[in-house]
Structures are given as structure tokens and as C-alpha cells.
Amino acid sequence: MSKLPIWLRMISNAAASLVLGFLVLPILAVVPASFNKASFIALPPRNYSGVWYERFFEDVEWQTSLYNSLQVAVIATAIAVVLGTLAAIGLRRLSGRWRASITALFLAPMIVPVVVTAVALYRSALDVGLSGTIFGMSLGHMILALPFVVINVGIALRGVDDNWLKAASGLGGGSWTVFRTITLPNIVPGIVGGAIFSFITSFDEVVVAVFLAGYSNKTLPVKIWESIRLEFTPVIAVAATMMIVLAIVLFAVAQFASRSQGNSAR
């Protein structure tokens, strides 16, 4: 297959860069807005200041919402990683229609509108007394995050040869030993990727959180939503900036873990 001419590749790269910039720059615009000295959001800011960061960390409600978001995301990610990894391993052992049907069931939260899922979770949480609790929100976010773990771990499992597992079993290794020494080391990148996507999904999610959060258990996205309706100050941009920075850091960690795993495999 012949390569594209260099001028055509340059045009393609430039077009892709323009499209990427068109999509990303409006999101990154909240970063300079968070350093606006005035009490309203303006782009570009006339005067720069970190006063709104001080307001954010001095406000108890913003601190509580940030802590709630981190707490919910950690719990949701932990449960999603365990269940999603087990589900991906189980799906690998199935074949035919059963595998396709059960896979579709696990991926349903990515297809069904979030508001439909939120209403169903809200009604179920009321029945079991989990509405307005941290654990209830964590379970709701876990359902939304589970498909990302199943997909990432499922892709990683494709690199695990069945002959390796048979050889380990033939040498006397039990199921746990085979998983710990053969399967787990090879699917670590998939687990890390699924965990990061799960954490970001939970940390940024607002629809389910609006339905399940109580007054004292509001997450950061819910607090941002309420603040936009009442007042539009740069402190909202500060909260959004923190969410963006966290997402960038987690993706960097994922890339580092993936490269480290690749280097160790060599």
C-alpha cells in the first residue's frame, strides 16, 4: 500500500488539528476565566487573580462537594473494576449468542439515555433506603462506569493466549494461581484504563447525582449546576478547571502505566 504524498499528509494533519482545536479550546477557556479578578466571567480577563481559588477552598460547601465527588468516584471505581474484570473474564469463556446477549446487557448503560437510568435508579434507591446516600450514588455511578471496565479488560484479555493458561494448569497451577501469575499481569493496562475511565465517569457525572444526591451529599458537578442557576461567578470556572486538570492527570497516569507495562513485557 503506497504512502500518501507528504503535502497531503500535512494538509490532513492540519485539518485534524483544526478540528481538535475547535472541540477542545472552548472547554479550556474556563482555565483563564478561573483567574479573572472581577466577580463575573469574562474572556479574556481584564485583570488576573487567584482570589476565586481562595474562595473555593475557603467555602465549606465547595470543599464538601469536592470531597463527596472524590469519595463517590473511588467507591464506584473500586466496585466497577472488580465486577467488570470478573465479567470480562466470564464473557471470554462464553461463545455464540450467549456472549453477544450478555455483552449487550453490560454495555446497555452506554446506550440507554442517562436520564432513564437515573429515574430507574432513583426509584430503586427509594425502595432500599439508599436515596441521598454516598453509597447509593456510588452504586449508581458504578453502573455507568461498568461498561468501560468490561471493554478495556476485554481488549486486554485478547492478548492472553489460551495455551498459556492450559500450560500453567498442566503444571499444577490452580485457578487462583493461574489468574495471579498469567492473566492478571497481562490485563493490568486494561484494568488501569478501565479504572481511570470509571473514575472520570463518576467524578464528572451530574444527571444520576442530581437524582440520588441528598442535600448534604451533593457532588461537585451538582454544586456547579446549582451555582450556575443562582450566580455565575468565576468560582464555577475554578471548579470546572479542577475537573479538567484531574482528567488530564489521570489520562497521563494511564499512558505512563501502559508504556511501563509495554516496556516490562519486552
N, C-alpha and C positions, 0 to 999 in steps of 0.2 A: 504494500500500500504506500503510495507516494506521499511525501510530506507536503503540507501547504506551503506556498511561497511565503517568504519572510514578511513581505509587505501585508499579505492577507492575515497572517498571524498577529501582526502589530495592530491592524485595524480591529480584529476580533478581541484582542486583549484590551484595547482602548474602549471598545463598546461595552465589554463586560465590566470594566472599571467604572464607567459612567453609570451603568445600571446599578451596580453595587453602591456607589456613592449616593445615588438618588434614593435608595432604600435606607441606607444607614445614617446619612448625615442628619435627616430630621430627628432621628432618635437621639443622636449625640448632641443635638442642640440644647438639651436640658442641662448639659455639663456647664457651659459658660453661664447659662441662666441661673444656675445654683449659686454663682458667685456675684450676683447682682446686689449692689448695696441698697437699692431702693426697695420699697415694700411691695412692689409689683414686678411681674416678669416682663423683661424687655430684652430684645435681641437686636443688635449686640448690647450688652450692658454699658451704660454710660460710665459708671464707676464700679470697680471690682472690690469685693469684700468677702470675708468668711463669716460674717455675722450670722448668716442663716444656718450655717453648720453649728454654731454655738447654740442657736435657738433650738435646733433639732435635738442636740444631745442634752440640753437643759430641760426640755419638755418631757414630763413623765409619760404622757400618753404616747408620744412618738417612740420613746425608749421601750415602753411596754409592747407596743405593736411590733417593733423590730424583734424583740425577744420572742414574742409569740410566733412570728413567722419562722425564725430560726428553729424554735422548738418543734413546731409542726413539721417543717421540712425534714428535720433529722429523723423524727419518728416515722414519717411517711416513707422516707428513703430506705430506712433500715428494713421495714416490713416489705416494701416493694422489691428490694434486692433479694431477700430470702425467698419470697414466694415466686418472684419472676424467674430466678435461677432454677428453682425446682421445676417450675412449669416448663421452661425451655428444655431442660434435660428430659422431662417426661414426654414432651412433644417430639423430641428426636427419636424416641423409641416407637412412636406410632407411625402408621402409614395409611395412605389412601384417604377415604372420606372422613374417617375419624380425626385424622390430623388436621385436615382443612377446616372441619367444623369447629374443633376446639380452638384452633388458632384464631379463627374469626371471632370466637367468643372472647378471647383475651384481648383482641385488638378493637373490640367494639367501643370502648371509651374514647378512641381516637376518631370514631366515625359518628357516633351519636352526638347531637348538639349538647354542649356543656350544660345549658340551662335545663334540659330534660333530665340529665344525670343529677343535677343539683336538686331539682324538685323531688326526684325519687329518693335521694339520699336524705333530704330534709324530713320527708315523711317517715322513712325507716328510722332515722335518728330519734324522732319524737317517740316512736313506739318502744325503743330500748333505753331511753333516757340519756342519749349521748348528744342531744342538740345543745349547742352553746358550750361544748367542752373541747379542750385541746385534743383529746384522744379521738373524739368524733370527727373533727376536722382532719386529723391525721389519716384516719381510715378513708375519708372521702378523697383526699389528695392521693392516697396510696392507689386507689382505683384508677385515677387518671394517670398516674406515673407507671403503673404496672406494664402497659404495653411497651414502653421504652426499654425496660429491662429484658422483657421477653425477646424483643427484636435484637438488641445488642448481644445478649448472651447466645441467642440462636445463631447469629452470624459467626460468633467466636467458636461455637461448637462445630462448625463446618471444618475447622482446621484440626479437629481431633480425629485421628484415624481410628476406625473401629478395631483394626488389627492391634493397635497399641493396648486397647482395653482387654482384648482377648489374650494377648501375651501376658499382661500383668495378672489376669485371673488365672491363667495356666501356670504361672509361677507361684501360685498360692496366695495371692493378694485378695483380701476380702473386698466387699463393695465399698466400704469407707476408705480403705487403703488405696484402692484404685482411683477413687474420686479425688482423694487428697494428693496423690503423687502424680497422677496423669491428667485428669480432667481439669481440676482447679487451676494448676499453673498455666494451662493453655487458654483458659477463658477469663483470666484476670483483666485483660483490656476490655472485654465485653462487660464485665461486672462494673469496672470503674466508669466506663462510658454510660452504662445504664443508670448507675448511681448518680452521676452528675446531671444527666437529663432529668432524672426523678427529682432531685433537689431543686433544680431551676424551675421545673414544672410546678412544684408545690409552693416554692417561695414567691413566684410571680402570679399564682392563680388568685382570681378575685371572685368569680361567679359562685363557686361552691362555698367559698369562705363567707360570702355575704349571707348565704342561706344558713350556714351552720355556726357562724361565729356569734357568741354572746356579747353583751355589752363590754364585759371585762376581758374578753378573749379575742379582740379584733387583731387581725394580722396587718402587716404594713400595707399591702395593696388595698385592703378595706379602709384603712385610715386615710390613704391617699384619695380614694374615691369620695369619702365623706368630706374631706378638706376641700376638694375641688368644688363641691356643691355649696359650701359655705363661704370659703375665702380662697383666693387664688394668689398666694404669696410664694416667694422663691423657696420656702421650706419644702414645698411639694417637689420642686426640682431637685432639692438636696436628697430627698428620699428616693426619687427616681434614679439619680446619679449613683447612689449606693447600690441599687439593684443592678444597674448596668455594670458597675465595677465588679460586683460579686460574680456576675455571669461571665465576664471576661477572665477573671482569675480562675474560675472553675474549668473553663474550656482550656486554659493554659495548662492547668494541672492534668487534664485528660490527655492533652498532646504529649506532655512530658512522660506520663505513665505509659502511654502507648509506645513512645520511642524507646523508653528504658526496657520495656518488655521485648521489643524487637531486637535491641542490641544484645540482651541476655540470651535470646533464642539463637542468635548467631554463634 
